[in-house]
């Protein structure tokens, strides 16, 4: 699917995108930098971040494991030391485990929550402080349609639990910080073609099942999230907070 180029004027804005070395996070970093923002692209894979920074002006690579408290603090200090402010945080880093509930260990469950939920809250808390001091800012949490319902026909109890919590945490933080000028919203993507899903999509049984069960008859392309990301990143959403915007080709409306 090809969409027309979308843009917003984010000149002078400072953004942080986690999980920026691949998939949707990579797309978000490219999009925001292309719209004029200085983008601190954070992820564990240093080589990929450096390649991104060489290719896209305005990207600052920062190696960071968001599940590590010291690494999160170092990311925060890097941004504030270099720019002195932050306007946008995109909490994108995440991953799941596909296992039946009776087979997933408590350790696995806790790892998935640490990445998808705890790190999301910890980073929101860190970066909200300077946003509140400035009286403005936007936090965009990347949730999932699996946070709105069961993962059937796959089995992903830890991931659905984490993303469901992200949806409700977005509501709570959006309300708590609304009067302070900080907006907190989420995007819940449906089935998109990325590195994470490529094995599933490569199996025609899985890909065919998705197409047949998606009202639009296909899966999404990463660029089809450009519009909603620019909406939430910019002043176009100045009266929106606590919301989760679903982009899924009609999946959750069936």
N, C-alpha and C positions, 0 to 999 in steps of 0.2 A: 504494500500500500504506500503510495506517495502522496504527501500532503504539501501544500504550498508553504513557503518559508514564512514563519511567524516571528515577530520580534516585538520587544518592548524596550523603551529607553531606560536602561539600568545604569547609565553612566554615573560613576561616583559611588555606586553601591558596593558593599563588601559582602560576599557570600561565602559560606562554608558548605561543602557537599561531602558527605561521607559515603564510603563505598563507591568512590569515583573512578576506580581503575577499570571497570567493565560494566556492561549491561546498562540498566536505566541510569545509574549514577554517572556513568561516563557521558551519556546523552545529556543529562541535566547540566553537568559541568560545561560541556561544549555550548549548550544553549544559552546559559547565563553569561558566560564569557563573551559569546557572540553578540549579546545584547548590551554589552558595555560594562558589565560588573567585573570587579576583581574577584576571582574565585579561588579559594583555598581548597584544593582537591585532596581529600584525605582517604587513604586506604593502606593496606598492608604491602601491596606489591609496588615497590619503589620504581622498578624499571618501567612499568606501565605508566605510572604517574609522570615520570620524567619524559617519556615519549609524548604524553598528552600535552605537557607544558611546552615542549619544543614545537608542537604542531599548532597549538591554539594560544594566541596572545591573550594575556590577562589571567592565565592559570598559574597558580603557585602550588607546587607539589609538596605535600606533607605526609610522610610515612606515619601511619597511626593505626594501631589496633584499638578499636573503640571499646573493646571489653576490658581494657587495661586502664585503671584510674590515672596512673602517671602519664600515660600516653594521651589521654583526653586532656589533662591539665597542660601538657606540653603543646598540644594543638591550640588550645585556648590562648596560651601565652604567646605563641608564635603570631597568631592573628592580631592580638591586641598590641603587641610590641611593634609590629610592622605597620598596622593601619590605625590603631587607636580606637577602632569601633567595629561593630558588626551590624549589618542590616538584615541579613537573611541566613537562616540555618536550614539546610535540607538534611533531615535525618533519614538517609537512604540505606545505610549498611544493614544487611540482613541475610538470613539463609534459613532453610528448614531441613527437617529430617523426615523422610517418608518411611514410616514404620507403623505397623498396627500398635495400638495403645498398650496391649499386653506384652509387646516385645521391646518397647522403648524404655531404656534405663532412666532412673532418676537423674543420673549424671548428664545424660544426653538432653533430657528435658530442661535441666537447669542451664546448660550451655546455650540452648536455643533461646531461652528467656533472657539470658545475660546479653546476648547479641541484639536481639530484636526489640526487647522491652527496656531492660535496665539501662543499657547504653543510651537508648533514645531519651529516656528521662534524664539521665545524668548530663548529657550534652545540652538538652533543653534548659536545664537548671543553670548550667555554667554560662551559656551564652545569653540567657534571658536577663541576667543581672546588668550587663552594660546596655542592653536594649531598654530596660526599664529606666535606667539612669538617663538615657537619651530621650525617653518618651516615645519611642517608635521602634518597630521591628516586626519581622515576620518569621515564624517557624513553620516549616512544612514537614510533616511526618509522612513517610511512605508506609502506608498500611497495605492492605490486600483485600480482595474479595473473600479470601479465606478467613478474614477477621469478621466477616459478616454472616458466615454460614459454614457448614461442614465442608471438608475437603473432598468428599466423595466424587469420583470412585477411588482416589488415592486415600491414604491414611496419614494424617499429619497433626496429631493432637497437640504437640508442643508449639508448632508454628501457628495453628489456628488460635490457640490460647494466647500466644504472644501478640498476634496481630489484632485480635479482638480487644485485648487490653490497650493496645496503642490507640484504637478508635475511641475508646471511652476516656483514656488519659488525655487525648486531644480535646475532647469536650471540656474536661475539668480544667486543664491549663488555659484553654481559650477563655473560659469564664473567669478564672482567677486573675488573669493578666489583662483582661479586656480594658479595664479602667486605667491601666498603666501604659496603654498605647501599643501593647505587643499582641499581635494576632497569632493564633495557633490553629492551623488547619491541617488536614490530611488528604492524601490522594490514595484511593484504593484501586489499584490496577487490576484488570482481569488477566487473561492469559496473553502474555506478550512474548515475542520471539527474542530471547536473550541467551547468553551463554548458560545460564542456570537451567533454562528449559530446553536446550537444544537436543539433548538425548531423548526426551519425551516426544518432542516434535519430530525427531528423525524416524520414530516408529509410526508408520502410517495408521496403525490401529489407534494410537493415542491421538495423533493429529486429526485423523478423520472423525473421531468421537468428539473432539473439541469443536470442530467446524459444524458438525451436525447439531450440536447442542447450544451453539451460540446463535442468537437470533440474526445477527448480521452475517452468519455463515463463514466466518473466518476468525483468525486470531489477530491481535493487535501488533502494530509496528511501533517501536520506541518513540518515533517522532510524533505519533498521535497523542502523546502526553505533553507535547510542547505547549499547547494552548492553555491547559489547566495549570501547568507549572508557572507560566508567565503571568497568568491571572493572580495566583496566590503570592508570587514573588514581588509583584508590582503594586502600585497604589490603586489599580483597577479593582482590587478586592478590599478596599479600605473599610468597608462596613461588614466584613465577613470574619467570623471567628468561631472556633469550636466545631467546624463543619468537616465532614469527610465527603469528598467528591469522588464518585464512582465512575471509572472509565473502563467499561467491560463489554462493549458490543451488545449490551442488553442481557448479559448472563444472569444478573441478580433480579431482573424484572420478569423472568419467566414465570 
